[in-house]
Amino acid sequence: GVDAQNSHAANTFRYYSYYNFIIILKGNEKMGLLDSIKGIFSGAKTTEEKIAKWKENRNSSKIEAYTDESVEKETRLLAIKALADISRDELAVNTCMKLITDDDSDIKLAACESLKKIGTKREVDRLYFVETTEQDPDVKKALLAAAELQV
């Protein structure tokens, strides 16, 4: 058989041709030919499109997965901003509260901005506490601004 590899949107597809039948593997998962053709013509959604759709559907759990440190920074920032638009969502608040102590100042600033938009009175004490240990002056200001908006 023929084994050709093609990387598409971070997924690896392998095409095997045996006796005029084509089997397409996505990772280790077999895909039917029809499914593969549908995937090719439907145009796989970009991460930005997925996040926008999840924001529209208020699906904070899917967005939250893209705030992880293992995800590239630009995507993390996009996900954090999307959480801000899902106001009064406990997972969105908890995720942003976790991110105010991230190693990256840009991530912390984005989390503070999102918390200002989301609005949460119950986290004011934690915002003030984190501000006392923060080294970056811009992040300190953002933490205070987020806390003051909640009072």
Salt bridges, closest charged atoms under 4 A:
ASP35 OD1 - LYS38 NZ 3.97
GLU56 OE2 - LYS53 NZ 3.75
GLU64 OE2 - LYS98 NZ 3.83
ASP85 OD2 - LYS55 NZ 3.24
ASP102 OD1 - ARG76 NH2 2.72
ASP104 OD2 - LYS73 NZ 3.18
ASP106 OD2 - LYS73 NZ 2.53
GLU113 OE2 - LYS116 NZ 3.04
GLU123 OE2 - ARG122 NH1 2.50
GLU131 OE2 - LYS140 NZ 3.36
GLU134 OE1 - LYS108 NZ 2.95
